[in-house]
């Protein structure tokens, strides 16, 4: 090994390259799941549950409500019945990625919608493509509602 061991009192070696922070990822539309695309406040979740319409699927129940702004916002809820924290976070990350890729460009809309996605416990065992198909089906139903 060519590396030497540093001992207390030894001078710090000069770095070959200056230490830099990790570069920021490129900013391209649809690349980031920003805060303005998410439901964050409890009151927004409550309004969507109380005033929204339900769309049932095999793995998800989606509550939908017009939000009066020009973009859709998504909130994801997963109960402990789905699994432990690792399982819930895995499902949440999968859903975020699916919405990040599938939701942009779903057609012009004068008003956006708030979507609250309730995950059913069967979703924990579903492969990514099955979960993706369920989300796409729900988004298509929403698109038909918008245009119809």
Secondary structure by P-SEA (a helix, b strand, c coil): ccbbbbcccccccccccccccccccccccccccccccccccaaaaaaaaacbbbbbcccbbbbbbbccccbbbbbbbbccccccaaaaaaaaaaaaaaaaccccccccccbbbbbbbbbccccccccaaaaaaaaaaaaaaaaaaaac
